Amino acid sequence: MLTNSPASRSWRAFTLVELLVTVGIIMLVIAISIPVMESFRERARKAKCISHLRNIHQGFTGYVTDVGHWPQLPQEMLEGGASEEDFFGFWISALEPYGLSQESWVCPSDRALERRLNETKQEYFGSYIITQFDDRAKTPFRWNQPWAMERGNFHGQGPHILMPDGSIQSANNPFHGR
């Protein structure tokens, strides 16, 4: 005799409530993971920015070692007769032999310049402003004066500052521990 009772069936279907609870749990996990993933991405961009600044430090150290002094901006640039592109063109060209390309001068969290980097390769630009020193070899090392600084607060703790010893500090407290 065949019975059609629920106990005699060999399979069981999900109820609507079970299905809604499962979908709700999945949506909750997704909602929690999206901000966490963005936080990981931002930490990766910050690490890459610090790496760029350390590479710039190595480039400057190599230049000063080889040439005997800090790269010198031409006089017309010092007097204000240069565009931003000329300014960055000078620094990028001066340190290119030391492994620094245009990409090394752009902080990954600087979204406007990051997009520009992907659009064009013709112009010079950067996220880091460089300190101008004189032509004495020891001047960049004499005072505890920053070598480079980010143009903006891209990481939420103040702009990064590249110090002469190669350390990276926050502009909120640049001389912490010094």
N, C-alpha and C positions, 0 to 999 in steps of 0.2 A: 504494500500500500504506500502510495506517495503522499507525503505530507508537505505542506507549504509553510511550515512554521519557521520562525527566525532561527531557532536552535538547530534545525536540520540543514541549513545552508552552510556550504563550505567556505564562503567568502563573506566579508563584511565591508560595506561601503562607509566612507566618511560622512559624518553628518555635517550639516551646514555650519553649525557652531564650531566643530573641530577644524573645519577648513578656514573659517574666519579667524580663529585663534592662531593657527599656523601662519597665515598671511600677516597678521598683526605682529607676531614675533619676528618674522623676516623683515618687515618694514622698520621695526624698532632697531634691529641690528644694523640695518643700512643707515638709518638716521644717526646712530651713534658713531658708525665707522667713517662717515664722510668728513666730519670735522677733524677726526684723528688723522686721517690721511692727508688733509690739507696742512695740518701741523707738521707732519713728517716732510711734506714737500717744501714747506717754508724753512725748516731746519736744514734740508739739503741745499736750498738756494743760499742760505747763510753760510754754510760750510764752503760752498763753491766761491762765494764772495771773499771769504777769508783766505782761501787758497789763491785767488787772484792777487790779493794784496801781498801775500807772501812771495808770489812770483815776481811782482813788481819790486819788492825789496831785493830779491836776488838779482834782478836786472840792474837796479841802481848800484848794488854792491859790485857787480861785475864791471859796470861802466867806470865807477870811481877807481877800481883796481887797475883797469886797463889804461884809462886816459889820465888818471891822476887828479881829477876834480869832478865835481857835480856837473851834469849837462847844463850848458848856459843858453838861455833863451836869447835870440837875437835882440839887439837894442830896440828895434822898432816894435817888437812884441812887448817889451818892458814898458815902453812909452804909451801903450794902449792902442797901437795901430794894427792890431791883429784880431781876427775873428776867433770864435771858439774852435772852429775847424782847424785854423792855423795852429792854435795853441796845442790841441790834441795831436795834430799831425806832427808837430815837432817832437813831442814826448814819445809818441808811438814809433816814429822813425829812429829816434835816438836809442831806444831800447829793443828794437826789433832784432838786432844781431844777438841779443841775449835771450831769445826765445819768446818774446812778448808780441803777440799779434793784436789786432783790433779787438778780438774777443776777450783778451785778458784785461781790457780796460773797462768792461761793462759788468756791473753787478747784476746777477740773474734776477734779483728782486726789483731792479729798476725797470719796470715793465715797459715804459715808453722807449727806452734805449734798447731793450731786449728785442722789441718788435722791429725797431729801426735796423738792428744788426742783421735780422733775417731779410729785410727788404733791400738793402743796398750794401755794396762793398766799396763804393766810390768815395765816400766822405769819412772824415775822422771825427770821433766823438768819444766820450768816456764818462764814467760814473765817479771818477776819482780826481781830485784836485791835488796838484803837486806843489810842494814848497819850493820856492826859489832860493838857492844858496849862492854864495860867491864862488870864485874859482880856486879857493884854497882846499886842498884835499881833505883836511881834517874837519872843516866846518860842519858838514852834515852829521858828524859824530860828536861834536864838541858839547852842544847843549842837548837837553832832552826835548828837543823840538820835533814835532811830527814831520814825517816825510811826505805823507799823503793822507787825504781825508775824503770820505764819501761825500757826494754832493747833497744827499738827503738822508732822512731817517727811514731807511728802507726796511729795517729789521725791528723797529719798535723800542730800541734801547739806546737811541741816539746813533748818529753816524759812526761808522768804524774809523779809527785813526791808526795809521801805520807808524809805529815808533822806530827810532834808529836801530834798536836791537832786534828788529823783526817781529816784535810782539804786536798784537792787534788789540787796541783798547776801545772802549765805548766813549763817545763824546760826553756822556753823562758823568763819567768819572775817569778822565783820561790818564790821570797820574796815580791811580789806585795802586798801592803797594810800591810806590817809587820813592 
